[in-house]
């Protein structure tokens, strides 16, 4: 409840500040009632490109909009609010009431606020000032009508955009996370390439969020994943399945006879963890560094002395929240500590009797600098593969580049006679080599094909595979020829495009492809091998290249697009912030929510980019918002009671 009150006070403060600085127009008669469709309809393209403002920001934007068309002197906001309080409430179907109820439902879901938020003192005071004529519906309305309706709108939007996938192929990523009280959640997200008006673009949408009591077993994941795929992709082809749950998810995916792909970000995280644990000197250095940062975070006196030392030395005061001692923030902790090494040294000297065990010598600081230089390439690689635009094509080239960076670093250390740092770099390379998942990734044909078909990495892929073993390069070419042959479609007005690898040997189309496709595939692959790609920069989008080749190399184009739709990791950069990927996205607020609402809110939040900007609640739901409301039609009485009761229990904890 304390977090809820603080959040509410912050919201009230934001809008009160706005009301004090701005003025509203003179009161006018309520605008003529507009008609709002009960089921918003948009094209797949429009749905997929909707912006996603925050809930409070959307309310502020609405209030500002009402001021823009009037040049006459306006009545002060608080005076106008007092005048409006004497006016009757808007009817539930009034456009303003519809707008505010819709935006409140959006805010609750996207910000993951408990339904009781709409009955909190701060929110009610905020609305009494901002829109005194709007009678805020109670939590039951939002729990049983408004937010579930928004969830249905999101579900329809997801189905609409998924159906637009090129080649009718959708790749899957699986992410799991846990909350307190003990509950495990699993999200299943689809990834594909869409063609809108001749332009190729990557798309993603969360298909489902599932909940389990306690840890989820491989059988649980297998069962839920099968349900999700049958429900959402029953008439589509499932491509690769990327997971961040280690052995459990991998076993479940193999049970379903799907292609499992390890999460590259997780693999890099495990390699870094193994490297940091491999050296005794590094362990001692990390332990001391965490003690120093922990003392700073816990002791107000130490914090004050450090700030004084920073001020005296003219240093930026940055040893703050980013210098936490959590293991998943090791790089940030060391960076911040090293930047403030002078001030930290002064502080430790002043507290020498109390913190003699925290002393860091000049060789320690030198080792810390080297450790930062070794960890930075891993951090950069993880940041790259978790970008929204990252694809499977980048996985192998990134690993090759990471190894080259570490080797170059080791050479420099030897030249500087820094044998300790050179030894640490060798250990990092050994950990990369020892990773079983990375070894599988390097030998996997799907990763090799993806890298080869990215024009930025075509030549380096050929060189790397040819340099190791000429048979590897030959095998790759044969595999691509096979994929292109099976993707070949004989010219014809009614010929349907078969997804990559989805043809049957007894299919007439496959027979034609076998006869004429082999020659066409060979021609396309040879032309691609000799095409000039020197003008394509490292930051270019490879899909722009293939978009221009759609009519030139149609079979190879389909193979390329199949691989471009698959992500290299199970989570995106905005979801990664130490620990659980979902912890960053949904935050600690979900602790106040029941599992049923965590599932519903997470589904809406993760797909908020698909919500039409002009979405409004249907009038049928709003007409009951200010009267005694019966149970929701698609929930029985027991389920509805559970929906509200569990939220209340969590709010009281």
JOFENUR-V151166 format. One record per residue. N is the residue number from 1. PSI is psi in degrees with one decimal (none if undefined). Layout:
n=N psi=PSI
n=N psi=PSI
//
This chain:
n=1 psi=-32.2
n=2 psi=-44.1
n=3 psi=-37.0
n=4 psi=-42.1
n=5 psi=-41.8
n=6 psi=-41.6
n=7 psi=-41.3
n=8 psi=-43.5
n=9 psi=-39.3
n=10 psi=-41.9
n=11 psi=-44.2
n=12 psi=-43.7
n=13 psi=-42.2
n=14 psi=-46.6
n=15 psi=-34.4
n=16 psi=-39.0
n=17 psi=-40.0
n=18 psi=-43.3
n=19 psi=-31.9
n=20 psi=-31.5
n=21 psi=-26.3
n=22 psi=164.5
n=23 psi=148.3
n=24 psi=163.0
n=25 psi=162.6
n=26 psi=151.0
n=27 psi=131.9
n=28 psi=166.3
n=29 psi=144.6
n=30 psi=134.9
n=31 psi=157.8
n=32 psi=140.4
n=33 psi=128.5
n=34 psi=161.0
n=35 psi=128.9
n=36 psi=127.4
n=37 psi=143.4
n=38 psi=-25.4
n=39 psi=100.2
n=40 psi=138.3
n=41 psi=132.3
n=42 psi=159.8
n=43 psi=160.8
n=44 psi=-36.0
n=45 psi=-43.0
n=46 psi=-41.1
n=47 psi=-39.8
n=48 psi=-15.2
n=49 psi=15.9
n=50 psi=136.1
n=51 psi=168.1
n=52 psi=81.2
n=53 psi=166.3
n=54 psi=162.2
n=55 psi=-49.1
n=56 psi=-40.5
n=57 psi=-37.6
n=58 psi=-39.4
n=59 psi=-44.5
n=60 psi=-42.7
n=61 psi=-38.4
n=62 psi=-43.2
n=63 psi=-38.3
n=64 psi=-34.3
n=65 psi=-33.6
n=66 psi=-13.5
n=67 psi=-19.6
n=68 psi=-23.4
n=69 psi=4.3
n=70 psi=121.0
n=71 psi=-5.5
n=72 psi=155.6
n=73 psi=134.6
n=74 psi=154.0
n=75 psi=136.8
n=76 psi=147.2
n=77 psi=-47.7
n=78 psi=-33.9
n=79 psi=-42.8
n=80 psi=-40.1
n=81 psi=-40.7
n=82 psi=-37.5
n=83 psi=-41.2
n=84 psi=-23.5
n=85 psi=-23.1
n=86 psi=-8.7
n=87 psi=155.6
n=88 psi=158.0
n=89 psi=150.5
n=90 psi=143.3
n=91 psi=155.5
n=92 psi=-28.6
n=93 psi=6.2
n=94 psi=140.8
n=95 psi=-38.4
n=96 psi=-41.1
n=97 psi=-39.3
n=98 psi=-45.7
n=99 psi=-48.7
n=100 psi=-40.4
n=101 psi=-39.9
n=102 psi=-45.2
n=103 psi=-32.2
n=104 psi=-41.4
n=105 psi=-42.6
n=106 psi=-44.9
n=107 psi=-45.0
n=108 psi=-44.0
n=109 psi=-49.8
n=110 psi=-37.9
n=111 psi=-2.8
n=112 psi=52.9
n=113 psi=144.9
n=114 psi=152.9
n=115 psi=-26.1
n=116 psi=-12.2
n=117 psi=-35.7
n=118 psi=-11.7
n=119 psi=6.4
n=120 psi=153.3
n=121 psi=-42.8
n=122 psi=-45.6
n=123 psi=-40.9
n=124 psi=-37.6
n=125 psi=-40.8
n=126 psi=-48.5
n=127 psi=-32.9
n=128 psi=-30.4
n=129 psi=-44.2
n=130 psi=-44.2
n=131 psi=76.6
n=132 psi=-17.5
n=133 psi=-1.6
n=134 psi=120.1
n=135 psi=111.5
n=136 psi=123.1
n=137 psi=156.2
n=138 psi=176.4
n=139 psi=-32.1
n=140 psi=-38.7
n=141 psi=-46.4
n=142 psi=-33.7
n=143 psi=-35.1
n=144 psi=-12.9
n=145 psi=-60.6
n=146 psi=-57.2
n=147 psi=-41.7
n=148 psi=-35.2
n=149 psi=-40.9
n=150 psi=-38.8
n=151 psi=-39.1
n=152 psi=-38.6
n=153 psi=-43.5
n=154 psi=-42.4
n=155 psi=-43.8
n=156 psi=-39.6
n=157 psi=-40.3
n=158 psi=-46.5
n=159 psi=-35.9
n=160 psi=-44.4
n=161 psi=-33.0
n=162 psi=-34.7
n=163 psi=-13.8
n=164 psi=9.2
n=165 psi=135.9
n=166 psi=129.7
n=167 psi=4.3
n=168 psi=39.8
n=169 psi=132.6
n=170 psi=127.0
n=171 psi=156.8
n=172 psi=140.6
n=173 psi=141.4
n=174 psi=131.5
n=175 psi=136.7
n=176 psi=149.8
n=177 psi=162.3
n=178 psi=154.7
n=179 psi=173.8
n=180 psi=135.2
n=181 psi=164.8
n=182 psi=116.6
n=183 psi=142.8
n=184 psi=136.0
n=185 psi=147.2
n=186 psi=125.3
n=187 psi=140.1
n=188 psi=118.3
n=189 psi=136.9
n=190 psi=144.9
n=191 psi=136.5
n=192 psi=173.7
n=193 psi=131.7
n=194 psi=152.6
n=195 psi=105.5
n=196 psi=112.1
n=197 psi=41.5
n=198 psi=1.5
n=199 psi=126.4
n=200 psi=139.1
n=201 psi=150.2
n=202 psi=143.5
n=203 psi=155.1
n=204 psi=154.0
n=205 psi=138.9
n=206 psi=123.4
n=207 psi=-33.9
n=208 psi=150.9
n=209 psi=121.6
n=210 psi=154.8
n=211 psi=144.7
n=212 psi=149.5
n=213 psi=112.6
n=214 psi=-168.8
n=215 psi=149.0
n=216 psi=133.6
n=217 psi=168.3
n=218 psi=-34.9
n=219 psi=-39.7
n=220 psi=-46.9
n=221 psi=-42.6
n=222 psi=-45.5
n=223 psi=-48.0
n=224 psi=-41.6
n=225 psi=-39.3
n=226 psi=-43.3
n=227 psi=-45.6
n=228 psi=-45.1
n=229 psi=-38.0
n=230 psi=-34.7
n=231 psi=-45.4
n=232 psi=-31.1
n=233 psi=29.8
n=234 psi=-28.9
n=235 psi=15.3
n=236 psi=165.6
n=237 psi=134.5
n=238 psi=126.0
n=239 psi=-129.9
n=240 psi=155.0
n=241 psi=111.8
n=242 psi=131.4
n=243 psi=151.7
n=244 psi=23.3
n=245 psi=20.1
n=246 psi=-137.8
n=247 psi=-35.9
n=248 psi=-50.8
n=249 psi=-39.1
n=250 psi=-42.3
n=251 psi=-40.4
n=252 psi=-41.3
n=253 psi=-42.5
n=254 psi=-34.9
n=255 psi=-33.1
n=256 psi=4.9
n=257 psi=40.7
n=258 psi=165.6
n=259 psi=109.4
n=260 psi=134.4
n=261 psi=123.9
n=262 psi=150.5
n=263 psi=118.3
n=264 psi=-37.1
n=265 psi=-40.7
n=266 psi=-40.6
n=267 psi=-43.9
n=268 psi=-36.4
n=269 psi=-41.4
n=270 psi=-37.1
n=271 psi=-43.9
n=272 psi=-42.3
n=273 psi=-43.3
n=274 psi=-39.1
n=275 psi=-44.2
n=276 psi=-26.5
n=277 psi=-4.7
n=278 psi=-19.3
n=279 psi=131.2
n=280 psi=-39.1
n=281 psi=-41.2
n=282 psi=-41.4
n=283 psi=-44.4
n=284 psi=-41.2
n=285 psi=-42.5
n=286 psi=-40.9
n=287 psi=-45.2
n=288 psi=-41.4
n=289 psi=-41.0
n=290 psi=-36.2
n=291 psi=-43.4
n=292 psi=-48.7
n=293 psi=-37.5
n=294 psi=-40.1
n=295 psi=-41.4
n=296 psi=-42.8
n=297 psi=-28.9
n=298 psi=-30.7
n=299 psi=118.7
n=300 psi=-36.0
n=301 psi=-44.6
n=302 psi=-38.0
n=303 psi=-41.1
n=304 psi=-43.7
n=305 psi=-36.9
n=306 psi=-42.0
n=307 psi=-39.4
n=308 psi=-43.3
n=309 psi=-40.4
n=310 psi=-42.4
n=311 psi=-42.9
n=312 psi=-32.7
n=313 psi=-3.7
n=314 psi=32.5
n=315 psi=150.9
n=316 psi=132.7
n=317 psi=87.0
n=318 psi=-0.4
n=319 psi=69.8
n=320 psi=-134.0
n=321 psi=-29.4
n=322 psi=-11.0
n=323 psi=37.4
n=324 psi=161.1
n=325 psi=15.8
n=326 psi=143.0
n=327 psi=-31.0
n=328 psi=0.9
n=329 psi=26.0
n=330 psi=-47.5
n=331 psi=-45.6
n=332 psi=-40.6
n=333 psi=-48.5
n=334 psi=-38.6
n=335 psi=-48.5
n=336 psi=-41.7
n=337 psi=-42.3
n=338 psi=-38.6
n=339 psi=-30.9
n=340 psi=26.2
n=341 psi=-34.6
n=342 psi=-47.4
n=343 psi=-38.7
n=344 psi=-40.4
n=345 psi=-41.1
n=346 psi=-44.8
n=347 psi=-42.6
n=348 psi=-33.3
n=349 psi=-38.9
n=350 psi=-28.7
n=351 psi=30.3
n=352 psi=-39.2
n=353 psi=-33.2
n=354 psi=-27.5
n=355 psi=37.8
n=356 psi=-28.6
n=357 psi=-7.9
n=358 psi=12.6
n=359 psi=133.6
n=360 psi=124.1
n=361 psi=164.4
n=362 psi=-41.6
n=363 psi=-31.2
n=364 psi=-44.5
n=365 psi=-37.1
n=366 psi=-41.7
n=367 psi=-36.4
n=368 psi=-40.1
n=369 psi=-44.1
n=370 psi=-40.0
n=371 psi=-39.0
n=372 psi=-42.1
n=373 psi=-31.9
n=374 psi=-38.2
n=375 psi=-26.9
n=376 psi=-44.4
n=377 psi=-34.8
n=378 psi=-43.0
n=379 psi=-43.7
n=380 psi=-39.5
n=381 psi=-44.0
n=382 psi=-39.0
n=383 psi=-37.0
n=384 psi=-45.2
n=385 psi=-11.7
n=386 psi=5.1
n=387 psi=150.1
n=388 psi=-31.7
n=389 psi=1.4
n=390 psi=144.9
n=391 psi=170.9
n=392 psi=-23.9
n=393 psi=-24.6
n=394 psi=-11.4
n=395 psi=-58.9
n=396 psi=-46.9
n=397 psi=-35.0
n=398 psi=-41.8
n=399 psi=-39.8
n=400 psi=-43.5
n=401 psi=-37.9
n=402 psi=-44.1
n=403 psi=-40.5
n=404 psi=-39.0
n=405 psi=-44.5
n=406 psi=-38.1
n=407 psi=-41.0
n=408 psi=-37.6
n=409 psi=-42.0
n=410 psi=-40.7
n=411 psi=-42.3
n=412 psi=-41.1
n=413 psi=-41.0
n=414 psi=-39.7
n=415 psi=-29.6
n=416 psi=4.9
n=417 psi=30.2
n=418 psi=76.8
n=419 psi=-31.5
n=420 psi=-46.5
n=421 psi=-38.3
n=422 psi=-38.7
n=423 psi=-40.8
n=424 psi=-39.2
n=425 psi=-39.1
n=426 psi=-39.4
n=427 psi=-38.9
n=428 psi=-42.7
n=429 psi=-39.0
n=430 psi=-39.0
n=431 psi=-37.4
n=432 psi=-44.7
n=433 psi=-31.4
n=434 psi=-12.8
n=435 psi=115.3
n=436 psi=-37.8
n=437 psi=-39.2
n=438 psi=-34.1
n=439 psi=-42.8
n=440 psi=-40.9
n=441 psi=-43.7
n=442 psi=-30.0
n=443 psi=-5.8
n=444 psi=134.4
n=445 psi=-32.2
n=446 psi=-36.3
n=447 psi=-38.1
n=448 psi=-43.3
n=449 psi=-43.4
n=450 psi=-45.2
n=451 psi=-41.0
n=452 psi=-37.3
n=453 psi=-2.3
n=454 psi=114.7
n=455 psi=-23.1
n=456 psi=-27.3
n=457 psi=8.9
n=458 psi=-49.8
n=459 psi=-40.8
n=460 psi=-32.3
n=461 psi=-44.9
n=462 psi=-41.0
n=463 psi=-44.8
n=464 psi=-45.6
n=465 psi=-37.0
n=466 psi=-32.9
n=467 psi=-34.0
n=468 psi=-47.7
n=469 psi=118.7
n=470 psi=-27.6
n=471 psi=-28.5
n=472 psi=-45.1
n=473 psi=-40.7
n=474 psi=-40.1
n=475 psi=-39.1
n=476 psi=-45.1
n=477 psi=-43.0
n=478 psi=-39.8
n=479 psi=-42.2
n=480 psi=-39.5
n=481 psi=-40.4
n=482 psi=-44.6
n=483 psi=-43.3
n=484 psi=-37.3
n=485 psi=-44.3
n=486 psi=-21.6
n=487 psi=-9.0
n=488 psi=136.1
n=489 psi=121.1
n=490 psi=142.9
n=491 psi=139.8
n=492 psi=145.1
n=493 psi=-27.5
n=494 psi=11.9
n=495 psi=129.3
n=496 psi=144.0
n=497 psi=117.7
n=498 psi=135.7
n=499 psi=156.1
n=500 psi=128.6
n=501 psi=16.5
n=502 psi=15.0
n=503 psi=156.6
n=504 psi=143.1
n=505 psi=-19.1
n=506 psi=1.0
n=507 psi=131.5
n=508 psi=-37.1
n=509 psi=-38.3
n=510 psi=-37.1
n=511 psi=-44.7
n=512 psi=-39.1
n=513 psi=-38.4
n=514 psi=-38.5
n=515 psi=-50.2
n=516 psi=-16.6
n=517 psi=-33.1
n=518 psi=-44.3
n=519 psi=-42.2
n=520 psi=-41.2
n=521 psi=-42.7
n=522 psi=-42.8
n=523 psi=-44.5
n=524 psi=-42.8
n=525 psi=-42.6
n=526 psi=-41.0
n=527 psi=-37.6
n=528 psi=-40.3
n=529 psi=-31.3
n=530 psi=3.6
n=531 psi=141.6
n=532 psi=116.1
n=533 psi=16.1
n=534 psi=-25.4
n=535 psi=-7.2
n=536 psi=116.1
n=537 psi=166.2
n=538 psi=-22.4
n=539 psi=6.6
n=540 psi=155.2
n=541 psi=115.6
n=542 psi=-21.9
n=543 psi=-25.4
n=544 psi=-37.4
n=545 psi=-49.0
n=546 psi=-23.9
n=547 psi=-36.2
n=548 psi=-12.0
n=549 psi=5.7
n=550 psi=-43.3
n=551 psi=-13.8
n=552 psi=-47.8
n=553 psi=71.5
n=554 psi=-38.4
n=555 psi=-46.6
n=556 psi=-31.0
n=557 psi=-43.0
n=558 psi=-37.3
n=559 psi=-42.4
n=560 psi=-46.0
n=561 psi=-36.8
n=562 psi=-44.3
n=563 psi=-30.0
n=564 psi=-21.7
n=565 psi=-14.1
n=566 psi=130.2
n=567 psi=156.1
n=568 psi=-7.7
n=569 psi=159.2
n=570 psi=-11.7
n=571 psi=154.5
n=572 psi=166.6
n=573 psi=-36.6
n=574 psi=-11.2
n=575 psi=-3.1
n=576 psi=116.4
n=577 psi=73.6
n=578 psi=169.8
n=579 psi=-127.4
n=580 psi=141.3
n=581 psi=-36.4
n=582 psi=-22.7
n=583 psi=-34.9
n=584 psi=-40.7
n=585 psi=-45.2
n=586 psi=-22.6
n=587 psi=-171.7
n=588 psi=-9.3
n=589 psi=-28.4
n=590 psi=-13.9
n=591 psi=-23.1
n=592 psi=6.3
n=593 psi=150.8
n=594 psi=158.6
n=595 psi=-37.6
n=596 psi=-40.1
n=597 psi=-30.9
n=598 psi=-43.4
n=599 psi=-49.2
n=600 psi=-46.1
n=601 psi=-42.1
n=602 psi=-39.5
n=603 psi=-44.1
n=604 psi=-47.1
n=605 psi=-46.6
n=606 psi=-19.7
n=607 psi=20.7
n=608 psi=-22.0
n=609 psi=-10.8
n=610 psi=-5.6
n=611 psi=124.7
n=612 psi=135.7
n=613 psi=-29.1
n=614 psi=20.3
n=615 psi=136.8
n=616 psi=148.1
n=617 psi=150.0
n=618 psi=148.3
n=619 psi=-28.2
n=620 psi=-40.1
n=621 psi=-40.4
n=622 psi=-28.8
n=623 psi=-20.6
n=624 psi=2.0
n=625 psi=-22.5
n=626 psi=21.7
n=627 psi=175.7
n=628 psi=124.1
n=629 psi=135.6
n=630 psi=-179.3
n=631 psi=152.2
n=632 psi=140.6
n=633 psi=-38.3
n=634 psi=14.0
n=635 psi=134.0
n=636 psi=170.2
n=637 psi=-39.9
n=638 psi=-40.9
n=639 psi=-38.7
n=640 psi=-42.5
n=641 psi=-40.4
n=642 psi=-39.1
n=643 psi=-41.2
n=644 psi=-39.7
n=645 psi=-42.9
n=646 psi=-36.8
n=647 psi=-43.4
n=648 psi=-38.6
n=649 psi=-40.9
n=650 psi=-33.5
n=651 psi=-28.3
n=652 psi=-20.2
n=653 psi=none
//
